[in-house]
Amino acid sequence: MSGRARFLLWAPVVLLLAYETYLSAQSRLPGLGIDLPHVDKLEHVTYFFLMGLAAVRAARFGERWSRGKTAVLLVLSAVLWGCLDEIHQSSVPYRGVEIGDVVVDTLGVALAVLFGENILRKTGLHRTIR
């Protein structure tokens, strides 16, 4: 795979992680305007599911990683990222550390690993630049 193709495949993942880091540094977050208990957990799982889809696409269809390698590396990365993000948030005014956020972040990526390949194939998004 060319360097350009690799860049184009992983760039969405990196951009989503960068935006998530930006959001984590904010004392106040924009919301969906929905006043339900634990709606923030739904936001987390959805965001990380979409990021996970982008990572599954890059790993499985671009890098040609096996399903096992993709699952292990992406889920472990989600746990690590979630922990680092919570440590980062601990220094942001008005933000707190929530282990539940790490759990739902990891759940979002795990769901993408479980269902992402089929979703990407059915939508035609599995095609990559070589």
DRENVEXTI-422501 format. One record per atom (N, C-alpha, C): residue in three letters; chain; atom name; x, y, z. Coordinates in nm, 2 decimals. Layout:
BEGIN
+--------+--------+-------+--------+--------+--------+
! residu ! chaine ! atome !     xx !     yy !     zz !
+--------+--------+-------+--------+--------+--------+
!    ALA !      A !    CA !      X !      Y !      Z !
...
+--------+--------+-------+--------+--------+--------+
***
This chain:
BEGIN
+--------+--------+-------+--------+--------+--------+
! residu ! chaine ! atome !     xx !     yy !     zz !
+--------+--------+-------+--------+--------+--------+
!    MET !      A !     N !   0.09 !  -0.12 !   0.00 !
!    MET !      A !    CA !   0.00 !   0.00 !   0.00 !
!    MET !      A !     C !   0.09 !   0.12 !   0.00 !
!    SER !      A !     N !   0.05 !   0.22 !  -0.08 !
!    SER !      A !    CA !   0.13 !   0.34 !  -0.09 !
!    SER !      A !     C !   0.11 !   0.43 !   0.04 !
!    GLY !      A !     N !   0.21 !   0.52 !   0.06 !
!    GLY !      A !    CA !   0.20 !   0.61 !   0.18 !
!    GLY !      A !     C !   0.08 !   0.70 !   0.17 !
!    ARG !      A !     N !   0.05 !   0.74 !   0.05 !
!    ARG !      A !    CA !  -0.07 !   0.82 !   0.03 !
!    ARG !      A !     C !  -0.20 !   0.75 !   0.07 !
!    ALA !      A !     N !  -0.21 !   0.62 !   0.03 !
!    ALA !      A !    CA !  -0.33 !   0.54 !   0.06 !
!    ALA !      A !     C !  -0.34 !   0.52 !   0.21 !
!    ARG !      A !     N !  -0.23 !   0.49 !   0.27 !
!    ARG !      A !    CA !  -0.22 !   0.47 !   0.42 !
!    ARG !      A !     C !  -0.27 !   0.60 !   0.49 !
!    PHE !      A !     N !  -0.22 !   0.71 !   0.44 !
!    PHE !      A !    CA !  -0.25 !   0.84 !   0.50 !
!    PHE !      A !     C !  -0.40 !   0.86 !   0.49 !
!    LEU !      A !     N !  -0.46 !   0.84 !   0.37 !
!    LEU !      A !    CA !  -0.60 !   0.87 !   0.35 !
!    LEU !      A !     C !  -0.69 !   0.77 !   0.43 !
!    LEU !      A !     N !  -0.64 !   0.65 !   0.46 !
!    LEU !      A !    CA !  -0.72 !   0.56 !   0.54 !
!    LEU !      A !     C !  -0.72 !   0.59 !   0.69 !
!    TRP !      A !     N !  -0.60 !   0.63 !   0.74 !
!    TRP !      A !    CA !  -0.59 !   0.66 !   0.88 !
!    TRP !      A !     C !  -0.62 !   0.80 !   0.92 !
!    ALA !      A !     N !  -0.62 !   0.89 !   0.83 !
!    ALA !      A !    CA !  -0.65 !   1.03 !   0.86 !
!    ALA !      A !     C !  -0.78 !   1.06 !   0.93 !
!    PRO !      A !     N !  -0.89 !   0.99 !   0.89 !
!    PRO !      A !    CA !  -1.02 !   1.02 !   0.96 !
!    PRO !      A !     C !  -1.01 !   0.97 !   1.11 !
!    VAL !      A !     N !  -0.94 !   0.86 !   1.13 !
!    VAL !      A !    CA !  -0.93 !   0.82 !   1.27 !
!    VAL !      A !     C !  -0.85 !   0.92 !   1.35 !
!    VAL !      A !     N !  -0.74 !   0.97 !   1.30 !
!    VAL !      A !    CA !  -0.65 !   1.07 !   1.37 !
!    VAL !      A !     C !  -0.73 !   1.20 !   1.39 !
!    LEU !      A !     N !  -0.81 !   1.24 !   1.29 !
!    LEU !      A !    CA !  -0.89 !   1.36 !   1.30 !
!    LEU !      A !     C !  -0.99 !   1.35 !   1.41 !
!    LEU !      A !     N !  -1.06 !   1.24 !   1.41 !
!    LEU !      A !    CA !  -1.16 !   1.21 !   1.52 !
!    LEU !      A !     C !  -1.10 !   1.21 !   1.66 !
!    LEU !      A !     N !  -0.98 !   1.15 !   1.67 !
!    LEU !      A !    CA !  -0.91 !   1.15 !   1.80 !
!    LEU !      A !     C !  -0.87 !   1.29 !   1.84 !
!    ALA !      A !     N !  -0.82 !   1.36 !   1.74 !
!    ALA !      A !    CA !  -0.78 !   1.50 !   1.77 !
!    ALA !      A !     C !  -0.90 !   1.59 !   1.81 !
!    TYR !      A !     N !  -1.01 !   1.57 !   1.75 !
!    TYR !      A !    CA !  -1.13 !   1.65 !   1.79 !
!    TYR !      A !     C !  -1.18 !   1.60 !   1.93 !
!    GLU !      A !     N !  -1.17 !   1.47 !   1.96 !
!    GLU !      A !    CA !  -1.21 !   1.42 !   2.09 !
!    GLU !      A !     C !  -1.12 !   1.48 !   2.19 !
!    THR !      A !     N !  -0.99 !   1.49 !   2.16 !
!    THR !      A !    CA !  -0.89 !   1.56 !   2.26 !
!    THR !      A !     C !  -0.93 !   1.70 !   2.28 !
!    TYR !      A !     N !  -0.96 !   1.77 !   2.17 !
!    TYR !      A !    CA !  -1.00 !   1.91 !   2.19 !
!    TYR !      A !     C !  -1.13 !   1.92 !   2.28 !
!    LEU !      A !     N !  -1.23 !   1.84 !   2.26 !
!    LEU !      A !    CA !  -1.35 !   1.84 !   2.34 !
!    LEU !      A !     C !  -1.31 !   1.81 !   2.49 !
!    SER !      A !     N !  -1.22 !   1.72 !   2.51 !
!    SER !      A !    CA !  -1.18 !   1.68 !   2.64 !
!    SER !      A !     C !  -1.12 !   1.80 !   2.72 !
!    ALA !      A !     N !  -1.06 !   1.89 !   2.64 !
!    ALA !      A !    CA !  -0.99 !   2.00 !   2.71 !
!    ALA !      A !     C !  -1.09 !   2.12 !   2.74 !
!    GLN !      A !     N !  -1.21 !   2.10 !   2.70 !
!    GLN !      A !    CA !  -1.31 !   2.21 !   2.73 !
!    GLN !      A !     C !  -1.38 !   2.19 !   2.86 !
!    SER !      A !     N !  -1.39 !   2.30 !   2.93 !
!    SER !      A !    CA !  -1.46 !   2.30 !   3.06 !
!    SER !      A !     C !  -1.61 !   2.27 !   3.05 !
!    ARG !      A !     N !  -1.67 !   2.32 !   2.94 !
!    ARG !      A !    CA !  -1.81 !   2.30 !   2.91 !
!    ARG !      A !     C !  -1.82 !   2.25 !   2.77 !
!    LEU !      A !     N !  -1.91 !   2.15 !   2.76 !
!    LEU !      A !    CA !  -1.92 !   2.08 !   2.63 !
!    LEU !      A !     C !  -2.05 !   2.12 !   2.56 !
!    PRO !      A !     N !  -2.05 !   2.12 !   2.43 !
!    PRO !      A !    CA !  -2.18 !   2.13 !   2.36 !
!    PRO !      A !     C !  -2.26 !   2.00 !   2.38 !
!    GLY !      A !     N !  -2.39 !   2.02 !   2.39 !
!    GLY !      A !    CA !  -2.47 !   1.90 !   2.40 !
!    GLY !      A !     C !  -2.56 !   1.88 !   2.29 !
!    LEU !      A !     N !  -2.63 !   1.77 !   2.29 !
!    LEU !      A !    CA !  -2.73 !   1.74 !   2.18 !
!    LEU !      A !     C !  -2.86 !   1.81 !   2.21 !
!    GLY !      A !     N !  -2.87 !   1.87 !   2.33 !
!    GLY !      A !    CA !  -3.00 !   1.94 !   2.36 !
!    GLY !      A !     C !  -3.10 !   1.84 !   2.41 !
!    ILE !      A !     N !  -3.06 !   1.72 !   2.44 !
!    ILE !      A !    CA !  -3.15 !   1.61 !   2.49 !
!    ILE !      A !     C !  -3.13 !   1.60 !   2.64 !
!    ASP !      A !     N !  -3.24 !   1.61 !   2.71 !
!    ASP !      A !    CA !  -3.23 !   1.61 !   2.86 !
!    ASP !      A !     C !  -3.27 !   1.47 !   2.91 !
!    LEU !      A !     N !  -3.18 !   1.37 !   2.89 !
!    LEU !      A !    CA !  -3.21 !   1.24 !   2.94 !
!    LEU !      A !     C !  -3.09 !   1.20 !   3.03 !
!    PRO !      A !     N !  -3.12 !   1.11 !   3.13 !
!    PRO !      A !    CA !  -3.01 !   1.06 !   3.21 !
!    PRO !      A !     C !  -2.91 !   0.99 !   3.13 !
!    HIS !      A !     N !  -2.78 !   1.01 !   3.16 !
!    HIS !      A !    CA !  -2.67 !   0.94 !   3.09 !
!    HIS !      A !     C !  -2.67 !   0.95 !   2.94 !
!    VAL !      A !     N !  -2.72 !   1.06 !   2.89 !
!    VAL !      A !    CA !  -2.71 !   1.09 !   2.74 !
!    VAL !      A !     C !  -2.57 !   1.10 !   2.70 !
!    ASP !      A !     N !  -2.48 !   1.15 !   2.79 !
!    ASP !      A !    CA !  -2.34 !   1.16 !   2.76 !
!    ASP !      A !     C !  -2.28 !   1.02 !   2.73 !
!    LYS !      A !     N !  -2.33 !   0.92 !   2.79 !
!    LYS !      A !    CA !  -2.27 !   0.79 !   2.76 !
!    LYS !      A !     C !  -2.31 !   0.74 !   2.62 !
!    LEU !      A !     N !  -2.43 !   0.78 !   2.58 !
!    LEU !      A !    CA !  -2.48 !   0.75 !   2.44 !
!    LEU !      A !     C !  -2.39 !   0.83 !   2.34 !
!    GLU !      A !     N !  -2.36 !   0.95 !   2.38 !
!    GLU !      A !    CA !  -2.27 !   1.03 !   2.29 !
!    GLU !      A !     C !  -2.14 !   0.97 !   2.28 !
!    HIS !      A !     N !  -2.08 !   0.92 !   2.39 !
!    HIS !      A !    CA !  -1.95 !   0.85 !   2.39 !
!    HIS !      A !     C !  -1.95 !   0.73 !   2.30 !
!    VAL !      A !     N !  -2.05 !   0.64 !   2.33 !
!    VAL !      A !    CA !  -2.05 !   0.51 !   2.25 !
!    VAL !      A !     C !  -2.07 !   0.54 !   2.10 !
!    THR !      A !     N !  -2.15 !   0.63 !   2.07 !
!    THR !      A !    CA !  -2.18 !   0.66 !   1.93 !
!    THR !      A !     C !  -2.05 !   0.72 !   1.86 !
!    TYR !      A !     N !  -1.99 !   0.81 !   1.93 !
!    TYR !      A !    CA !  -1.87 !   0.88 !   1.87 !
!    TYR !      A !     C !  -1.76 !   0.77 !   1.85 !
!    PHE !      A !     N !  -1.74 !   0.69 !   1.95 !
!    PHE !      A !    CA !  -1.63 !   0.59 !   1.94 !
!    PHE !      A !     C !  -1.67 !   0.47 !   1.85 !
!    PHE !      A !     N !  -1.80 !   0.45 !   1.83 !
!    PHE !      A !    CA !  -1.84 !   0.35 !   1.73 !
!    PHE !      A !     C !  -1.80 !   0.40 !   1.59 !
!    LEU !      A !     N !  -1.83 !   0.53 !   1.56 !
!    LEU !      A !    CA !  -1.80 !   0.59 !   1.43 !
!    LEU !      A !     C !  -1.65 !   0.59 !   1.41 !
!    MET !      A !     N !  -1.57 !   0.63 !   1.51 !
!    MET !      A !    CA !  -1.43 !   0.62 !   1.50 !
!    MET !      A !     C !  -1.38 !   0.48 !   1.48 !
!    GLY !      A !     N !  -1.44 !   0.39 !   1.55 !
!    GLY !      A !    CA !  -1.40 !   0.25 !   1.54 !
!    GLY !      A !     C !  -1.43 !   0.20 !   1.40 !
!    LEU !      A !     N !  -1.54 !   0.24 !   1.33 !
!    LEU !      A !    CA !  -1.57 !   0.21 !   1.19 !
!    LEU !      A !     C !  -1.46 !   0.25 !   1.10 !
!    ALA !      A !     N !  -1.41 !   0.38 !   1.12 !
!    ALA !      A !    CA !  -1.30 !   0.43 !   1.04 !
!    ALA !      A !     C !  -1.18 !   0.35 !   1.06 !
!    ALA !      A !     N !  -1.15 !   0.31 !   1.19 !
!    ALA !      A !    CA !  -1.03 !   0.23 !   1.22 !
!    ALA !      A !     C !  -1.04 !   0.09 !   1.16 !
!    VAL !      A !     N !  -1.16 !   0.03 !   1.17 !
!    VAL !      A !    CA !  -1.18 !  -0.11 !   1.11 !
!    VAL !      A !     C !  -1.16 !  -0.10 !   0.96 !
!    ARG !      A !     N !  -1.21 !   0.00 !   0.90 !
!    ARG !      A !    CA !  -1.19 !   0.02 !   0.75 !
!    ARG !      A !     C !  -1.04 !   0.02 !   0.72 !
!    ALA !      A !     N !  -0.97 !   0.11 !   0.79 !
!    ALA !      A !    CA !  -0.83 !   0.12 !   0.76 !
!    ALA !      A !     C !  -0.75 !  -0.01 !   0.79 !
!    ALA !      A !     N !  -0.78 !  -0.07 !   0.90 !
!    ALA !      A !    CA !  -0.71 !  -0.19 !   0.95 !
!    ALA !      A !     C !  -0.74 !  -0.31 !   0.86 !
!    ARG !      A !     N !  -0.87 !  -0.34 !   0.84 !
!    ARG !      A !    CA !  -0.91 !  -0.46 !   0.77 !
!    ARG !      A !     C !  -0.90 !  -0.45 !   0.62 !
!    PHE !      A !     N !  -0.95 !  -0.34 !   0.56 !
!    PHE !      A !    CA !  -0.95 !  -0.33 !   0.42 !
!    PHE !      A !     C !  -0.83 !  -0.26 !   0.36 !
!    GLY !      A !     N !  -0.76 !  -0.18 !   0.44 !
!    GLY !      A !    CA !  -0.65 !  -0.11 !   0.39 !
!    GLY !      A !     C !  -0.52 !  -0.18 !   0.42 !
!    GLU !      A !     N !  -0.50 !  -0.21 !   0.55 !
!    GLU !      A !    CA !  -0.38 !  -0.27 !   0.60 !
!    GLU !      A !     C !  -0.38 !  -0.43 !   0.58 !
!    ARG !      A !     N !  -0.51 !  -0.47 !   0.56 !
!    ARG !      A !    CA !  -0.53 !  -0.62 !   0.55 !
!    ARG !      A !     C !  -0.50 !  -0.70 !   0.68 !
!    TRP !      A !     N !  -0.52 !  -0.63 !   0.79 !
!    TRP !      A !    CA !  -0.50 !  -0.70 !   0.92 !
!    TRP !      A !     C !  -0.60 !  -0.82 !   0.93 !
!    SER !      A !     N !  -0.57 !  -0.92 !   1.00 !
!    SER !      A !    CA !  -0.66 !  -1.03 !   1.03 !
!    SER !      A !     C !  -0.77 !  -0.97 !   1.13 !
!    ARG !      A !     N !  -0.88 !  -1.04 !   1.13 !
!    ARG !      A !    CA !  -0.99 !  -1.00 !   1.23 !
!    ARG !      A !     C !  -0.94 !  -1.00 !   1.37 !
!    GLY !      A !     N !  -0.86 !  -1.10 !   1.41 !
!    GLY !      A !    CA !  -0.81 !  -1.11 !   1.54 !
!    GLY !      A !     C !  -0.71 !  -1.00 !   1.58 !
!    LYS !      A !     N !  -0.62 !  -0.97 !   1.49 !
!    LYS !      A !    CA !  -0.53 !  -0.86 !   1.51 !
!    LYS !      A !     C !  -0.60 !  -0.72 !   1.52 !
!    THR !      A !     N !  -0.70 !  -0.71 !   1.43 !
!    THR !      A !    CA !  -0.78 !  -0.58 !   1.43 !
!    THR !      A !     C !  -0.86 !  -0.57 !   1.57 !
!    ALA !      A !     N !  -0.92 !  -0.68 !   1.61 !
!    ALA !      A !    CA !  -1.00 !  -0.67 !   1.73 !
!    ALA !      A !     C !  -0.91 !  -0.64 !   1.85 !
!    VAL !      A !     N !  -0.80 !  -0.71 !   1.87 !
!    VAL !      A !    CA !  -0.71 !  -0.69 !   1.98 !
!    VAL !      A !     C !  -0.65 !  -0.55 !   1.98 !
!    LEU !      A !     N !  -0.59 !  -0.51 !   1.87 !
!    LEU !      A !    CA !  -0.53 !  -0.38 !   1.87 !
!    LEU !      A !     C !  -0.63 !  -0.26 !   1.89 !
!    LEU !      A !     N !  -0.74 !  -0.27 !   1.82 !
!    LEU !      A !    CA !  -0.84 !  -0.16 !   1.83 !
!    LEU !      A !     C !  -0.90 !  -0.15 !   1.97 !
!    VAL !      A !     N !  -0.94 !  -0.27 !   2.03 !
!    VAL !      A !    CA !  -1.00 !  -0.27 !   2.16 !
!    VAL !      A !     C !  -0.90 !  -0.23 !   2.27 !
!    LEU !      A !     N !  -0.78 !  -0.28 !   2.26 !
!    LEU !      A !    CA !  -0.68 !  -0.24 !   2.36 !
!    LEU !      A !     C !  -0.64 !  -0.09 !   2.34 !
!    SER !      A !     N !  -0.64 !  -0.04 !   2.22 !
!    SER !      A !    CA !  -0.61 !   0.10 !   2.20 !
!    SER !      A !     C !  -0.73 !   0.19 !   2.26 !
!    ALA !      A !     N !  -0.85 !   0.14 !   2.24 !
!    ALA !      A !    CA !  -0.96 !   0.21 !   2.30 !
!    ALA !      A !     C !  -0.95 !   0.22 !   2.45 !
!    VAL !      A !     N !  -0.91 !   0.11 !   2.52 !
!    VAL !      A !    CA !  -0.90 !   0.12 !   2.66 !
!    VAL !      A !     C !  -0.79 !   0.21 !   2.70 !
!    LEU !      A !     N !  -0.68 !   0.21 !   2.63 !
!    LEU !      A !    CA !  -0.56 !   0.29 !   2.66 !
!    LEU !      A !     C !  -0.60 !   0.44 !   2.64 !
!    TRP !      A !     N !  -0.66 !   0.47 !   2.52 !
!    TRP !      A !    CA !  -0.70 !   0.60 !   2.49 !
!    TRP !      A !     C !  -0.80 !   0.66 !   2.59 !
!    GLY !      A !     N !  -0.90 !   0.57 !   2.63 !
!    GLY !      A !    CA !  -1.00 !   0.62 !   2.73 !
!    GLY !      A !     C !  -0.94 !   0.65 !   2.86 !
!    CYS !      A !     N !  -0.84 !   0.57 !   2.90 !
!    CYS !      A !    CA !  -0.77 !   0.60 !   3.03 !
!    CYS !      A !     C !  -0.69 !   0.73 !   3.02 !
!    LEU !      A !     N !  -0.62 !   0.74 !   2.91 !
!    LEU !      A !    CA !  -0.54 !   0.87 !   2.90 !
!    LEU !      A !     C !  -0.63 !   0.99 !   2.89 !
!    ASP !      A !     N !  -0.74 !   0.97 !   2.82 !
!    ASP !      A !    CA !  -0.83 !   1.09 !   2.81 !
!    ASP !      A !     C !  -0.89 !   1.12 !   2.95 !
!    GLU !      A !     N !  -0.92 !   1.03 !   3.03 !
!    GLU !      A !    CA !  -0.97 !   1.06 !   3.17 !
!    GLU !      A !     C !  -0.86 !   1.12 !   3.25 !
!    ILE !      A !     N !  -0.74 !   1.08 !   3.24 !
!    ILE !      A !    CA !  -0.63 !   1.14 !   3.31 !
!    ILE !      A !     C !  -0.62 !   1.29 !   3.26 !
!    HIS !      A !     N !  -0.62 !   1.31 !   3.13 !
!    HIS !      A !    CA !  -0.62 !   1.45 !   3.08 !
!    HIS !      A !     C !  -0.73 !   1.53 !   3.13 !
!    GLN !      A !     N !  -0.85 !   1.48 !   3.13 !
!    GLN !      A !    CA !  -0.97 !   1.55 !   3.18 !
!    GLN !      A !     C !  -0.96 !   1.59 !   3.33 !
!    SER !      A !     N !  -0.88 !   1.51 !   3.41 !
!    SER !      A !    CA !  -0.87 !   1.54 !   3.55 !
!    SER !      A !     C !  -0.81 !   1.68 !   3.58 !
!    SER !      A !     N !  -0.74 !   1.73 !   3.48 !
!    SER !      A !    CA !  -0.67 !   1.86 !   3.50 !
!    SER !      A !     C !  -0.75 !   1.97 !   3.43 !
!    VAL !      A !     N !  -0.87 !   1.94 !   3.38 !
!    VAL !      A !    CA !  -0.95 !   2.05 !   3.31 !
!    VAL !      A !     C !  -1.06 !   2.09 !   3.41 !
!    PRO !      A !     N !  -1.07 !   2.23 !   3.43 !
!    PRO !      A !    CA !  -1.17 !   2.28 !   3.53 !
!    PRO !      A !     C !  -1.31 !   2.23 !   3.50 !
!    TYR !      A !     N !  -1.38 !   2.19 !   3.60 !
!    TYR !      A !    CA !  -1.52 !   2.15 !   3.59 !
!    TYR !      A !     C !  -1.54 !   2.02 !   3.52 !
!    ARG !      A !     N !  -1.43 !   1.95 !   3.49 !
!    ARG !      A !    CA !  -1.44 !   1.81 !   3.44 !
!    ARG !      A !     C !  -1.40 !   1.71 !   3.54 !
!    GLY !      A !     N !  -1.45 !   1.59 !   3.53 !
!    GLY !      A !    CA !  -1.41 !   1.49 !   3.62 !
!    GLY !      A !     C !  -1.37 !   1.36 !   3.55 !
!    VAL !      A !     N !  -1.32 !   1.27 !   3.63 !
!    VAL !      A !    CA !  -1.28 !   1.14 !   3.58 !
!    VAL !      A !     C !  -1.40 !   1.04 !   3.60 !
!    GLU !      A !     N !  -1.43 !   0.97 !   3.50 !
!    GLU !      A !    CA !  -1.54 !   0.87 !   3.50 !
!    GLU !      A !     C !  -1.50 !   0.75 !   3.44 !
!    ILE !      A !     N !  -1.48 !   0.64 !   3.51 !
!    ILE !      A !    CA !  -1.45 !   0.51 !   3.45 !
!    ILE !      A !     C !  -1.55 !   0.46 !   3.36 !
!    GLY !      A !     N !  -1.68 !   0.51 !   3.38 !
!    GLY !      A !    CA !  -1.79 !   0.47 !   3.29 !
!    GLY !      A !     C !  -1.76 !   0.52 !   3.15 !
!    ASP !      A !     N !  -1.69 !   0.64 !   3.13 !
!    ASP !      A !    CA !  -1.66 !   0.69 !   3.00 !
!    ASP !      A !     C !  -1.56 !   0.60 !   2.93 !
!    VAL !      A !     N !  -1.47 !   0.54 !   3.00 !
!    VAL !      A !    CA !  -1.37 !   0.45 !   2.94 !
!    VAL !      A !     C !  -1.44 !   0.32 !   2.90 !
!    VAL !      A !     N !  -1.54 !   0.28 !   2.98 !
!    VAL !      A !    CA !  -1.62 !   0.16 !   2.94 !
!    VAL !      A !     C !  -1.70 !   0.18 !   2.82 !
!    VAL !      A !     N !  -1.77 !   0.29 !   2.81 !
!    VAL !      A !    CA !  -1.85 !   0.31 !   2.69 !
!    VAL !      A !     C !  -1.77 !   0.35 !   2.56 !
!    ASP !      A !     N !  -1.66 !   0.41 !   2.58 !
!    ASP !      A !    CA !  -1.57 !   0.44 !   2.47 !
!    ASP !      A !     C !  -1.52 !   0.30 !   2.41 !
!    THR !      A !     N !  -1.48 !   0.21 !   2.50 !
!    THR !      A !    CA !  -1.43 !   0.08 !   2.46 !
!    THR !      A !     C !  -1.55 !   0.00 !   2.40 !
!    LEU !      A !     N !  -1.66 !   0.01 !   2.45 !
!    LEU !      A !    CA !  -1.78 !  -0.06 !   2.40 !
!    LEU !      A !     C !  -1.81 !  -0.01 !   2.26 !
!    GLY !      A !     N !  -1.80 !   0.12 !   2.23 !
!    GLY !      A !    CA !  -1.82 !   0.17 !   2.10 !
!    GLY !      A !     C !  -1.73 !   0.11 !   2.00 !
!    VAL !      A !     N !  -1.60 !   0.11 !   2.03 !
!    VAL !      A !    CA !  -1.50 !   0.05 !   1.94 !
!    VAL !      A !     C !  -1.52 !  -0.10 !   1.93 !
!    ALA !      A !     N !  -1.56 !  -0.17 !   2.04 !
!    ALA !      A !    CA !  -1.58 !  -0.31 !   2.03 !
!    ALA !      A !     C !  -1.70 !  -0.34 !   1.94 !
!    LEU !      A !     N !  -1.80 !  -0.26 !   1.94 !
!    LEU !      A !    CA !  -1.92 !  -0.28 !   1.86 !
!    LEU !      A !     C !  -1.88 !  -0.26 !   1.71 !
!    ALA !      A !     N !  -1.79 !  -0.16 !   1.69 !
!    ALA !      A !    CA !  -1.74 !  -0.14 !   1.55 !
!    ALA !      A !     C !  -1.66 !  -0.26 !   1.50 !
!    VAL !      A !     N !  -1.58 !  -0.32 !   1.59 !
!    VAL !      A !    CA !  -1.50 !  -0.43 !   1.55 !
!    VAL !      A !     C !  -1.60 !  -0.55 !   1.52 !
!    LEU !      A !     N !  -1.70 !  -0.57 !   1.60 !
!    LEU !      A !    CA !  -1.80 !  -0.68 !   1.58 !
!    LEU !      A !     C !  -1.88 !  -0.67 !   1.45 !
!    PHE !      A !     N !  -1.93 !  -0.54 !   1.43 !
!    PHE !      A !    CA !  -2.03 !  -0.53 !   1.32 !
!    PHE !      A !     C !  -1.98 !  -0.44 !   1.21 !
!    GLY !      A !     N !  -1.86 !  -0.38 !   1.22 !
!    GLY !      A !    CA !  -1.82 !  -0.28 !   1.13 !
!    GLY !      A !     C !  -1.79 !  -0.34 !   0.99 !
!    GLU !      A !     N !  -1.73 !  -0.45 !   0.99 !
!    GLU !      A !    CA !  -1.69 !  -0.51 !   0.86 !
!    GLU !      A !     C !  -1.81 !  -0.53 !   0.77 !
!    ASN !      A !     N !  -1.92 !  -0.59 !   0.83 !
!    ASN !      A !    CA !  -2.04 !  -0.61 !   0.75 !
!    ASN !      A !     C !  -2.11 !  -0.48 !   0.71 !
!    ILE !      A !     N !  -2.11 !  -0.38 !   0.80 !
!    ILE !      A !    CA !  -2.17 !  -0.25 !   0.77 !
!    ILE !      A !     C !  -2.09 !  -0.19 !   0.66 !
!    LEU !      A !     N !  -1.96 !  -0.19 !   0.66 !
!    LEU !      A !    CA !  -1.88 !  -0.13 !   0.56 !
!    LEU !      A !     C !  -1.90 !  -0.20 !   0.42 !
!    ARG !      A !     N !  -1.91 !  -0.33 !   0.42 !
!    ARG !      A !    CA !  -1.93 !  -0.40 !   0.30 !
!    ARG !      A !     C !  -2.07 !  -0.37 !   0.24 !
!    LYS !      A !     N !  -2.17 !  -0.37 !   0.33 !
!    LYS !      A !    CA !  -2.31 !  -0.34 !   0.28 !
!    LYS !      A !     C !  -2.33 !  -0.20 !   0.22 !
!    THR !      A !     N !  -2.25 !  -0.11 !   0.28 !
!    THR !      A !    CA !  -2.26 !   0.03 !   0.23 !
!    THR !      A !     C !  -2.16 !   0.06 !   0.12 !
!    GLY !      A !     N !  -2.07 !  -0.03 !   0.09 !
!    GLY !      A !    CA !  -1.97 !  -0.01 !  -0.01 !
!    GLY !      A !     C !  -1.85 !   0.07 !   0.03 !
!    LEU !      A !     N !  -1.85 !   0.10 !   0.16 !
!    LEU !      A !    CA !  -1.74 !   0.18 !   0.22 !
!    LEU !      A !     C !  -1.61 !   0.10 !   0.25 !
!    HIS !      A !     N !  -1.62 !  -0.03 !   0.21 !
!    HIS !      A !    CA !  -1.50 !  -0.11 !   0.23 !
!    HIS !      A !     C !  -1.39 !  -0.09 !   0.13 !
!    ARG !      A !     N !  -1.43 !  -0.03 !   0.02 !
!    ARG !      A !    CA !  -1.33 !  -0.01 !  -0.09 !
!    ARG !      A !     C !  -1.23 !   0.09 !  -0.05 !
!    THR !      A !     N !  -1.11 !   0.07 !  -0.08 !
!    THR !      A !    CA !  -1.00 !   0.16 !  -0.04 !
!    THR !      A !     C !  -0.91 !   0.19 !  -0.16 !
!    ILE !      A !     N !  -0.83 !   0.29 !  -0.15 !
!    ILE !      A !    CA !  -0.74 !   0.33 !  -0.25 !
!    ILE !      A !     C !  -0.61 !   0.24 !  -0.23 !
!    ARG !      A !     N !  -0.56 !   0.20 !  -0.34 !
!    ARG !      A !    CA !  -0.44 !   0.11 !  -0.33 !
!    ARG !      A !     C !  -0.32 !   0.19 !  -0.37 !
+--------+--------+-------+--------+--------+--------+
***
